[in-house]
Amino acid sequence: MPQSADSPTLVDADAQALRGLLRHQASTVTVVTASGDPAVGFTATSFTSVSLEPPVVSFCLDLRSSSWPTVSRSRHVGVHLLGHHQQDLARTFATSGVDRFAAPTRWRVGPEGVPLIEDTLAWLLCRVVERVTVGDHAIVLAEPELLQQAVVGSPLLYHRGRYAGLAEYLEPPARRAA
């Protein structure tokens, strides 16, 4: 099919092009934690539901990440959905070479020894059921065992390389008169 002059240019789907395309996808910002010596945690935007029966969620982690050796051995992890006010926390857990659990990060040791971050929009304690290596990442599949969620709050999103929040819910489109 011929392209018109105002059509976008087709490009090969290489890593750079794919990264650019994925910047258009808004993602919920999560922090994943695992117990270890020391405990580890990292910011992830790849968290998703895989199945409701049985309940299974997933997240992805770069195999070169400093958190990967601990996560690769962990039986349980914590997945924390951040609220729109937690950009600093997201940046802390996305920064290499810092103590991510030092103040001002507020956390406690939860069930199974998993670090649980305080005041997040929600958290899940998950049992890891499988790790699948694909390219330079691992897909971690986990079954939620416990969860806690706030009564109110709005999620922190990541879109086009920046943190964002939700505008108030949009009104449904007006119905046209027939």
Contacts in CASP RR format, 6 or more apart in sequence:
PFRMAT RR
TARGET T0000
AUTHOR 0000-0000-0000
METHOD contacts of the structure
MODEL  1
MPQSADSPTLVDADAQALRGLLRHQASTVTVVTASGDPAVGFTATSFTSV
SLEPPVVSFCLDLRSSSWPTVSRSRHVGVHLLGHHQQDLARTFATSGVDR
FAAPTRWRVGPEGVPLIEDTLAWLLCRVVERVTVGDHAIVLAEPELLQQA
VVGSPLLYHRGRYAGLAEYLEPPARRAA
3 9 0 8 1.000
3 10 0 8 1.000
11 17 0 8 1.000
23 159 0 8 1.000
23 160 0 8 1.000
23 161 0 8 1.000
24 159 0 8 1.000
24 160 0 8 1.000
25 159 0 8 1.000
26 157 0 8 1.000
26 158 0 8 1.000
26 159 0 8 1.000
26 164 0 8 1.000
27 45 0 8 1.000
27 46 0 8 1.000
27 47 0 8 1.000
27 157 0 8 1.000
27 158 0 8 1.000
27 159 0 8 1.000
28 45 0 8 1.000
28 47 0 8 1.000
28 81 0 8 1.000
28 82 0 8 1.000
28 155 0 8 1.000
28 156 0 8 1.000
28 157 0 8 1.000
28 158 0 8 1.000
29 43 0 8 1.000
29 44 0 8 1.000
29 45 0 8 1.000
29 81 0 8 1.000
29 82 0 8 1.000
29 83 0 8 1.000
29 86 0 8 1.000
29 90 0 8 1.000
29 155 0 8 1.000
29 156 0 8 1.000
29 157 0 8 1.000
29 158 0 8 1.000
29 163 0 8 1.000
30 43 0 8 1.000
30 44 0 8 1.000
30 45 0 8 1.000
30 47 0 8 1.000
30 59 0 8 1.000
30 79 0 8 1.000
30 80 0 8 1.000
30 81 0 8 1.000
30 82 0 8 1.000
31 41 0 8 1.000
31 42 0 8 1.000
31 43 0 8 1.000
31 44 0 8 1.000
31 79 0 8 1.000
31 80 0 8 1.000
31 82 0 8 1.000
31 89 0 8 1.000
31 90 0 8 1.000
31 93 0 8 1.000
31 117 0 8 1.000
31 120 0 8 1.000
32 41 0 8 1.000
32 42 0 8 1.000
32 44 0 8 1.000
32 47 0 8 1.000
32 59 0 8 1.000
32 61 0 8 1.000
32 67 0 8 1.000
32 71 0 8 1.000
32 77 0 8 1.000
32 78 0 8 1.000
32 79 0 8 1.000
32 80 0 8 1.000
33 39 0 8 1.000
33 40 0 8 1.000
33 41 0 8 1.000
33 77 0 8 1.000
33 78 0 8 1.000
33 80 0 8 1.000
33 107 0 8 1.000
33 114 0 8 1.000
33 115 0 8 1.000
33 116 0 8 1.000
33 117 0 8 1.000
34 40 0 8 1.000
34 41 0 8 1.000
34 67 0 8 1.000
34 70 0 8 1.000
34 71 0 8 1.000
34 74 0 8 1.000
34 76 0 8 1.000
34 77 0 8 1.000
34 78 0 8 1.000
34 114 0 8 1.000
34 115 0 8 1.000
35 70 0 8 1.000
35 74 0 8 1.000
35 76 0 8 1.000
35 109 0 8 1.000
35 112 0 8 1.000
35 113 0 8 1.000
35 114 0 8 1.000
35 115 0 8 1.000
36 70 0 8 1.000
36 74 0 8 1.000
38 101 0 8 1.000
39 70 0 8 1.000
39 101 0 8 1.000
39 115 0 8 1.000
40 66 0 8 1.000
40 67 0 8 1.000
40 70 0 8 1.000
40 71 0 8 1.000
40 100 0 8 1.000
41 67 0 8 1.000
41 93 0 8 1.000
41 100 0 8 1.000
41 115 0 8 1.000
42 61 0 8 1.000
42 65 0 8 1.000
42 67 0 8 1.000
42 93 0 8 1.000
42 94 0 8 1.000
42 100 0 8 1.000
43 90 0 8 1.000
43 91 0 8 1.000
43 93 0 8 1.000
43 94 0 8 1.000
44 59 0 8 1.000
44 60 0 8 1.000
44 61 0 8 1.000
45 158 0 8 1.000
46 58 0 8 1.000
46 59 0 8 1.000
46 60 0 8 1.000
47 57 0 8 1.000
47 58 0 8 1.000
47 59 0 8 1.000
47 79 0 8 1.000
47 81 0 8 1.000
48 57 0 8 1.000
48 58 0 8 1.000
48 59 0 8 1.000
49 56 0 8 1.000
49 57 0 8 1.000
50 56 0 8 1.000
50 57 0 8 1.000
50 58 0 8 1.000
50 141 0 8 1.000
54 143 0 8 1.000
55 143 0 8 1.000
55 144 0 8 1.000
56 129 0 8 1.000
56 141 0 8 1.000
56 142 0 8 1.000
56 143 0 8 1.000
57 79 0 8 1.000
57 124 0 8 1.000
57 126 0 8 1.000
57 141 0 8 1.000
57 142 0 8 1.000
57 143 0 8 1.000
57 144 0 8 1.000
58 139 0 8 1.000
58 140 0 8 1.000
58 141 0 8 1.000
58 142 0 8 1.000
59 79 0 8 1.000
59 139 0 8 1.000
59 140 0 8 1.000
59 142 0 8 1.000
60 137 0 8 1.000
60 138 0 8 1.000
60 139 0 8 1.000
60 140 0 8 1.000
61 67 0 8 1.000
61 68 0 8 1.000
61 71 0 8 1.000
61 137 0 8 1.000
61 138 0 8 1.000
61 140 0 8 1.000
62 68 0 8 1.000
62 136 0 8 1.000
62 137 0 8 1.000
63 133 0 8 1.000
63 135 0 8 1.000
63 136 0 8 1.000
63 137 0 8 1.000
63 138 0 8 1.000
64 136 0 8 1.000
66 96 0 8 1.000
66 97 0 8 1.000
68 138 0 8 1.000
71 77 0 8 1.000
71 138 0 8 1.000
71 140 0 8 1.000
72 131 0 8 1.000
72 138 0 8 1.000
74 128 0 8 1.000
75 112 0 8 1.000
75 127 0 8 1.000
75 128 0 8 1.000
76 111 0 8 1.000
76 112 0 8 1.000
76 113 0 8 1.000
76 114 0 8 1.000
76 125 0 8 1.000
76 126 0 8 1.000
76 127 0 8 1.000
76 128 0 8 1.000
76 145 0 8 1.000
77 114 0 8 1.000
77 125 0 8 1.000
77 126 0 8 1.000
77 128 0 8 1.000
77 140 0 8 1.000
77 142 0 8 1.000
78 114 0 8 1.000
78 115 0 8 1.000
78 116 0 8 1.000
78 123 0 8 1.000
78 124 0 8 1.000
78 125 0 8 1.000
78 126 0 8 1.000
79 123 0 8 1.000
79 124 0 8 1.000
79 126 0 8 1.000
79 142 0 8 1.000
80 116 0 8 1.000
80 117 0 8 1.000
80 120 0 8 1.000
80 122 0 8 1.000
80 123 0 8 1.000
81 120 0 8 1.000
81 121 0 8 1.000
81 122 0 8 1.000
81 123 0 8 1.000
81 155 0 8 1.000
82 89 0 8 1.000
82 90 0 8 1.000
82 120 0 8 1.000
82 121 0 8 1.000
82 155 0 8 1.000
82 156 0 8 1.000
83 120 0 8 1.000
83 121 0 8 1.000
83 153 0 8 1.000
83 154 0 8 1.000
83 155 0 8 1.000
83 156 0 8 1.000
84 153 0 8 1.000
84 154 0 8 1.000
84 155 0 8 1.000
84 156 0 8 1.000
84 157 0 8 1.000
84 165 0 8 1.000
84 166 0 8 1.000
85 156 0 8 1.000
86 119 0 8 1.000
86 120 0 8 1.000
86 156 0 8 1.000
87 156 0 8 1.000
87 163 0 8 1.000
88 104 0 8 1.000
89 105 0 8 1.000
89 117 0 8 1.000
90 156 0 8 1.000
90 158 0 8 1.000
90 163 0 8 1.000
92 98 0 8 1.000
92 100 0 8 1.000
92 105 0 8 1.000
93 100 0 8 1.000
101 107 0 8 1.000
101 115 0 8 1.000
105 117 0 8 1.000
106 117 0 8 1.000
106 118 0 8 1.000
106 119 0 8 1.000
107 115 0 8 1.000
107 116 0 8 1.000
107 117 0 8 1.000
107 118 0 8 1.000
108 115 0 8 1.000
108 116 0 8 1.000
108 118 0 8 1.000
109 115 0 8 1.000
109 116 0 8 1.000
110 116 0 8 1.000
110 125 0 8 1.000
111 125 0 8 1.000
111 145 0 8 1.000
111 146 0 8 1.000
112 125 0 8 1.000
114 125 0 8 1.000
116 123 0 8 1.000
116 125 0 8 1.000
117 123 0 8 1.000
120 150 0 8 1.000
121 149 0 8 1.000
121 150 0 8 1.000
121 153 0 8 1.000
121 154 0 8 1.000
121 155 0 8 1.000
121 156 0 8 1.000
122 147 0 8 1.000
122 148 0 8 1.000
122 149 0 8 1.000
122 150 0 8 1.000
123 147 0 8 1.000
123 148 0 8 1.000
123 149 0 8 1.000
124 144 0 8 1.000
124 146 0 8 1.000
124 147 0 8 1.000
125 144 0 8 1.000
125 145 0 8 1.000
125 146 0 8 1.000
125 147 0 8 1.000
126 142 0 8 1.000
126 143 0 8 1.000
126 144 0 8 1.000
126 145 0 8 1.000
127 142 0 8 1.000
127 143 0 8 1.000
127 145 0 8 1.000
128 140 0 8 1.000
128 141 0 8 1.000
128 142 0 8 1.000
129 141 0 8 1.000
129 142 0 8 1.000
129 143 0 8 1.000
130 140 0 8 1.000
130 141 0 8 1.000
131 138 0 8 1.000
131 139 0 8 1.000
131 140 0 8 1.000
131 141 0 8 1.000
132 138 0 8 1.000
132 139 0 8 1.000
132 141 0 8 1.000
154 165 0 8 1.000
154 166 0 8 1.000
155 165 0 8 1.000
155 166 0 8 1.000
156 163 0 8 1.000
156 164 0 8 1.000
156 165 0 8 1.000
157 163 0 8 1.000
157 164 0 8 1.000
157 165 0 8 1.000
157 166 0 8 1.000
158 164 0 8 1.000
END
